Amino acid sequence: MQTIEIKTVAGKRSKILTGENFINLQNYLPAQKAILIIDENIFDLYGGFFKNFQCIKIQASESNKTLKTVENIILKLIEFQVDRSAFIVGVGGGITCDIAGFTASVYMRGLPFGFISTSLLSQADASVGGKNGVNFCGFKNMIGTFNQPEFVICDTNMLDTLPQKEFLCGLSEIIKIALIKDVGMFKSIETKSNDILKRDKTVLQKLITKSIRHKAEIIGRDEFEKGERRILNFGHTLAHAIEANDNVSHGFAVSIGMMFAAKLSKHFGLISSDVIESMKHLFMRLGLPYYTDIDDELLSNAIIADKKKNDDEINFVLLDGIGRATEKNIKIDAFKTLISTFK
């Protein structure tokens, strides 16, 4: 087991425990009462381990990641007579952790919380960093908070029961970190792609831990996404637009968005065709999509509503070589043309 600590400028601390067994949850809980907000599928698989806790089961889907779900959870918390001395634990993937973290942040003006992260996407990215939120009227994570979990338990054994599609979605976020921060990590993913697809736990834990370390360093310097943390949005601007217009998983949308961002990077003279070819070959080898047929206008309209828009420009994360990221403000009108050319 390895412990990675996020220390923010504001003095907040969050411990990420990779390789820890989820059955040791009790070792990390404070003395107060703990309530679990748990993905119903995870409860079906592992519910017997949580019989001593009060559990609120939820359906973990993008369509259910709404204020209505938060309202239903809060009604349950009231029914359980949960007060400000309680502790919330989200048990599930990225959607469940987002909902649980947001609910804990707003219930009675905020309760402490932690996560048992059960998916590869969540362990490597989504449950780490203190972003909690829900969708609103089709817009991804439009309502949310920055609030750090006390701890995140990342048990790689739980990945054994993860459906293949969800496993691949997690690989997409790991590749994202490698592309923006670590060329050696990217090459390791290339050379060990067969072991990764076999879910070799040693290889996966190393990649998860590297991803978290890179993200923790960034968040420690920029918790509220005022500067450097924005590079973690690499591939996500187009991804969120795709998700708003198609029933596609987040990780698959991100892989398409990363390829689009890479093509934009070449367009602006930042990378060569070799980088794009390396990404394309890796995506094909791992079974990740890298293009979309969604209508240009639908994508443009969704991007205009993106949180990263500023007046008539959109902040876009580009590659300045594998392992290096940069930002560029692109005019909305110009961006519409670029979508039709490079998507």
C-alpha positions as CSV (number, residue, x, y, z in Angstrom):
1,M,0.0,0.0,0.0
2,Q,1.1,3.6,-0.7
3,T,-0.2,6.8,0.8
4,I,-0.3,10.0,-1.3
5,E,-1.2,13.2,0.5
6,I,-2.7,16.2,-1.2
7,K,-1.7,19.3,0.6
8,T,-3.4,22.5,-0.7
9,V,-2.3,26.1,-0.4
10,A,-5.4,26.6,1.8
11,G,-4.2,24.0,4.2
12,K,-6.6,21.2,3.3
13,R,-5.3,17.6,3.3
14,S,-6.6,14.5,1.6
15,K,-5.0,11.0,1.8
16,I,-5.2,8.7,-1.2
17,L,-4.5,5.1,-0.3
18,T,-3.5,2.9,-3.3
19,G,-3.4,-0.8,-2.9
20,E,-5.4,-0.7,0.4
21,N,-8.2,-3.2,0.9
22,F,-11.6,-1.7,1.1
23,I,-12.6,-4.0,4.0
24,N,-10.3,-1.9,6.2
25,L,-12.6,1.1,5.9
26,Q,-13.2,1.2,9.6
27,N,-9.5,2.0,10.2
28,Y,-9.9,5.4,8.5
29,L,-13.3,6.5,9.9
30,P,-13.5,9.0,12.7
31,A,-15.5,8.1,15.8
32,Q,-18.7,9.7,14.5
33,K,-21.5,7.9,12.8
34,A,-20.8,6.9,9.1
35,I,-23.4,6.8,6.4
36,L,-22.6,5.1,3.0
37,I,-23.8,6.4,-0.3
38,I,-23.3,3.4,-2.5
39,D,-23.7,2.4,-6.1
40,E,-26.5,-0.2,-6.2
41,N,-24.3,-2.5,-8.4
42,I,-21.5,-2.3,-5.9
43,F,-23.9,-3.1,-3.1
44,D,-25.0,-6.2,-5.0
45,L,-21.4,-7.3,-5.3
46,Y,-20.0,-6.3,-1.9
47,G,-22.9,-5.3,0.3
48,G,-22.2,-8.1,2.8
49,F,-19.0,-6.2,3.8
50,F,-21.1,-3.1,4.7
51,K,-23.8,-4.7,6.8
52,N,-22.9,-2.7,9.9
53,F,-23.4,0.6,8.1
54,Q,-26.5,2.5,7.1
55,C,-26.5,2.6,3.3
56,I,-28.2,4.7,0.8
57,K,-28.2,3.0,-2.6
58,I,-28.2,5.0,-5.8
59,Q,-28.2,4.3,-9.5
60,A,-24.8,5.4,-10.9
61,S,-25.6,6.9,-14.3
62,E,-25.1,10.3,-15.9
63,S,-28.9,10.6,-16.3
64,N,-29.2,10.1,-12.5
65,K,-26.4,12.5,-11.6
66,T,-28.9,15.3,-10.8
67,L,-30.1,17.6,-8.1
68,K,-33.2,15.3,-7.8
69,T,-30.9,12.4,-6.8
70,V,-29.2,14.7,-4.2
71,E,-32.6,15.7,-2.9
72,N,-33.6,12.0,-2.5
73,I,-30.4,11.3,-0.6
74,I,-30.9,14.2,1.7
75,L,-34.4,13.0,2.5
76,K,-32.9,9.7,3.5
77,L,-30.3,11.5,5.6
78,I,-33.1,13.3,7.4
79,E,-34.9,10.0,7.9
80,F,-31.8,8.5,9.4
81,Q,-31.6,11.6,11.7
82,V,-28.1,12.4,10.4
83,D,-26.7,15.5,12.1
84,R,-23.4,17.4,11.7
85,S,-21.4,14.9,13.7
86,A,-21.8,12.3,10.9
87,F,-19.3,11.2,8.3
88,I,-20.3,10.4,4.7
89,V,-18.6,7.7,2.6
90,G,-19.2,7.4,-1.2
91,V,-18.7,3.9,-2.4
92,G,-18.5,3.5,-6.2
93,G,-17.1,5.0,-9.3
94,G,-16.7,8.6,-10.4
95,I,-20.4,9.3,-10.6
96,T,-21.2,8.0,-7.2
97,C,-18.2,9.8,-5.6
98,D,-19.3,13.0,-7.4
99,I,-22.8,12.8,-6.0
100,A,-21.7,11.7,-2.5
101,G,-19.1,14.4,-2.3
102,F,-21.5,17.1,-3.4
103,T,-24.2,15.9,-1.1
104,A,-21.8,15.9,1.9
105,S,-20.6,19.3,1.0
106,V,-24.1,20.9,1.1
107,Y,-26.0,18.9,3.7
108,M,-26.2,21.0,6.9
109,R,-23.6,23.3,5.3
110,G,-21.1,20.5,5.0
111,L,-20.1,17.1,6.5
112,P,-16.7,15.5,6.3
113,F,-16.5,12.6,3.7
114,G,-14.3,10.0,2.2
115,F,-14.5,7.6,-0.7
116,I,-14.0,3.9,-1.6
117,S,-13.2,4.2,-5.2
118,T,-14.3,1.2,-7.2
119,S,-13.6,1.9,-10.9
120,L,-10.3,2.5,-12.7
121,L,-11.5,6.0,-13.9
122,S,-12.4,6.9,-10.4
123,Q,-9.2,5.6,-8.8
124,A,-6.9,7.2,-11.3
125,D,-8.7,10.5,-11.6
126,A,-12.4,11.3,-10.7
127,S,-12.3,10.6,-6.9
128,V,-9.1,12.5,-6.4
129,G,-8.8,16.3,-6.2
130,G,-12.0,17.5,-4.5
131,K,-14.2,18.2,-7.4
132,N,-17.8,17.2,-6.6
133,G,-20.9,18.0,-8.7
134,V,-24.0,17.1,-10.6
135,N,-25.3,17.7,-14.1
136,F,-27.9,20.3,-14.8
137,C,-30.3,20.5,-17.9
138,G,-27.9,18.4,-19.9
139,F,-24.7,20.4,-18.9
140,K,-22.0,18.3,-17.4
141,N,-21.0,19.1,-13.8
142,M,-22.7,22.5,-14.0
143,I,-23.4,22.6,-10.3
144,G,-20.7,21.6,-7.8
145,T,-18.1,22.3,-5.2
146,F,-14.4,22.2,-4.6
147,N,-14.1,20.2,-1.3
148,Q,-11.5,17.6,-0.5
149,P,-12.3,14.1,0.8
150,E,-10.6,13.1,4.0
151,F,-9.4,9.9,2.3
152,V,-9.8,7.8,-0.9
153,I,-9.3,4.1,-0.7
154,C,-8.2,2.6,-4.1
155,D,-8.4,-1.2,-3.9
156,T,-7.2,-2.6,-7.3
157,N,-8.9,-6.0,-6.4
158,M,-12.2,-4.3,-7.0
159,L,-11.3,-3.8,-10.6
160,D,-11.7,-7.5,-11.2
161,T,-15.5,-7.1,-11.3
162,L,-15.4,-4.0,-13.5
163,P,-17.0,-4.4,-16.9
164,Q,-14.5,-4.1,-19.8
165,K,-16.0,-0.9,-21.2
166,E,-15.7,0.8,-17.8
167,F,-12.1,-0.5,-17.5
168,L,-11.2,1.0,-20.9
169,C,-12.7,4.3,-19.8
170,G,-10.4,4.5,-16.9
171,L,-7.4,3.8,-19.2
172,S,-8.4,6.9,-21.1
173,E,-7.9,9.2,-18.0
174,I,-4.6,7.5,-17.2
175,I,-3.4,8.2,-20.8
176,K,-4.5,11.8,-20.3
177,I,-2.2,12.2,-17.3
178,A,0.7,10.7,-19.2
179,L,0.2,12.9,-22.3
180,I,0.2,16.1,-20.3
181,K,2.8,15.3,-17.6
182,D,4.9,12.2,-18.2
183,V,6.4,11.0,-21.5
184,G,8.0,8.0,-19.7
185,M,4.6,7.0,-18.4
186,F,3.2,7.2,-21.9
187,K,5.9,4.9,-23.3
188,S,5.3,2.5,-20.4
189,I,1.6,2.3,-21.4
190,E,2.7,1.6,-25.0
191,T,5.1,-1.2,-24.1
192,K,2.8,-2.8,-21.4
193,S,-0.5,-2.5,-23.2
194,N,-1.0,-6.3,-23.2
195,D,-0.4,-6.5,-19.5
196,I,-2.8,-3.6,-18.9
197,L,-5.5,-5.3,-20.9
198,K,-5.0,-8.4,-18.8
199,R,-5.5,-6.2,-15.7
200,D,-2.1,-7.0,-14.3
201,K,-2.4,-5.6,-10.8
202,T,1.2,-4.7,-10.4
203,V,1.2,-2.7,-13.6
204,L,-2.2,-1.1,-12.8
205,Q,-1.2,0.0,-9.3
206,K,2.0,1.6,-10.6
207,L,0.0,3.6,-13.3
208,I,-2.8,4.5,-10.8
209,T,-0.2,5.7,-8.3
210,K,1.7,7.7,-10.9
211,S,-1.5,9.3,-12.1
212,I,-2.5,10.3,-8.6
213,R,1.0,11.7,-7.7
214,H,0.9,13.9,-10.8
215,K,-2.6,15.1,-10.0
216,A,-1.8,15.6,-6.3
217,E,1.1,17.9,-7.1
218,I,-1.0,20.0,-9.4
219,I,-3.9,20.3,-7.0
220,G,-1.6,21.2,-4.2
221,R,-0.6,24.3,-6.1
222,D,-4.0,25.1,-7.7
223,E,-6.9,23.6,-5.8
224,F,-9.6,25.9,-7.4
225,E,-8.5,25.6,-11.0
226,K,-7.4,29.2,-11.4
227,G,-4.3,28.3,-13.4
228,E,-2.2,25.1,-13.7
229,R,-5.1,22.7,-12.8
230,R,-6.8,23.6,-16.0
231,I,-4.4,21.3,-17.9
232,L,-6.2,18.4,-16.3
233,N,-9.1,19.3,-18.7
234,F,-7.1,18.0,-21.6
235,G,-9.6,16.4,-24.0
236,H,-12.5,17.3,-21.8
237,T,-13.9,20.3,-23.7
238,L,-15.0,18.3,-26.7
239,A,-15.7,15.3,-24.4
240,H,-18.3,17.1,-22.5
241,A,-19.9,18.3,-25.7
242,I,-20.0,14.7,-27.0
243,E,-21.6,13.5,-23.8
244,A,-24.3,16.2,-24.0
245,N,-25.3,14.9,-27.5
246,D,-24.7,11.1,-27.3
247,N,-25.0,8.2,-24.9
248,V,-21.2,7.6,-24.7
249,S,-19.2,6.9,-21.7
250,H,-17.0,9.6,-20.2
251,G,-13.7,7.9,-20.8
252,F,-14.6,7.2,-24.5
253,A,-15.6,10.8,-25.0
254,V,-12.3,11.9,-23.4
255,S,-10.2,9.7,-25.8
256,I,-12.0,11.3,-28.7
257,G,-11.5,14.7,-27.2
258,M,-7.8,14.1,-26.7
259,M,-7.3,13.1,-30.3
260,F,-9.1,16.3,-31.4
261,A,-7.0,18.4,-29.1
262,A,-3.8,16.7,-30.5
263,K,-4.9,17.6,-34.0
264,L,-5.5,21.2,-32.9
265,S,-2.0,21.2,-31.3
266,K,-0.5,20.1,-34.7
267,H,-2.6,22.8,-36.4
268,F,-1.0,25.5,-34.2
269,G,2.5,24.1,-34.8
270,L,3.0,22.6,-31.3
271,I,3.4,18.9,-32.2
272,S,4.3,16.8,-35.2
273,S,2.2,14.1,-37.0
274,D,4.3,11.5,-35.2
275,V,2.6,12.3,-31.9
276,I,-0.9,12.0,-33.4
277,E,0.1,8.6,-35.0
278,S,1.5,7.3,-31.6
279,M,-1.8,8.3,-29.9
280,K,-3.9,6.7,-32.7
281,H,-2.0,3.4,-32.6
282,L,-2.3,3.2,-28.8
283,F,-6.0,4.0,-28.8
284,M,-6.6,1.3,-31.4
285,R,-4.5,-1.2,-29.5
286,L,-6.5,-0.6,-26.3
287,G,-9.9,-0.3,-28.0
288,L,-10.5,3.4,-27.4
289,P,-12.4,5.5,-29.9
290,Y,-10.7,8.5,-31.5
291,Y,-13.3,10.2,-33.7
292,T,-17.0,11.2,-33.6
293,D,-19.7,11.5,-36.2
294,I,-21.9,13.9,-34.1
295,D,-23.1,17.0,-36.0
296,D,-20.7,19.9,-35.9
297,E,-23.4,22.4,-34.9
298,L,-24.5,20.3,-32.0
299,L,-21.0,20.0,-30.7
300,S,-20.4,23.8,-31.2
301,N,-23.6,24.7,-29.3
302,A,-22.6,22.4,-26.4
303,I,-19.1,23.9,-26.3
304,I,-20.4,27.4,-26.2
305,A,-22.2,26.5,-23.0
306,D,-19.0,25.0,-21.4
307,K,-17.8,26.2,-18.1
308,K,-14.4,27.1,-19.6
309,K,-15.9,29.6,-22.0
310,N,-15.0,33.3,-21.4
311,D,-17.0,35.8,-23.4
312,D,-16.3,35.0,-27.1
313,E,-13.3,32.7,-26.4
314,I,-12.9,29.2,-25.0
315,N,-9.9,28.1,-23.0
316,F,-8.4,25.0,-24.7
317,V,-5.7,22.7,-23.4
318,L,-3.2,21.6,-26.1
319,L,-0.1,19.4,-26.2
320,D,3.3,21.0,-26.5
321,G,4.8,17.5,-27.0
322,I,4.1,14.3,-25.1
323,G,4.4,15.0,-21.4
324,R,3.8,18.8,-21.8
325,A,0.6,20.7,-21.9
326,T,-0.2,24.4,-22.7
327,E,-3.3,26.5,-22.9
328,K,-4.7,28.6,-25.7
329,N,-7.7,30.9,-25.9
330,I,-9.6,30.2,-29.2
331,K,-12.3,32.5,-30.6
332,I,-15.7,30.7,-30.7
333,D,-16.2,31.5,-34.4
334,A,-12.8,30.0,-35.3
335,F,-13.4,27.0,-33.1
336,K,-16.6,26.1,-35.1
337,T,-14.5,25.8,-38.2
338,L,-11.8,23.8,-36.4
339,I,-14.4,21.3,-35.2
340,S,-15.6,20.5,-38.7
341,T,-12.0,20.1,-39.8
342,F,-10.4,18.0,-37.0
343,K,-13.1,16.2,-35.1
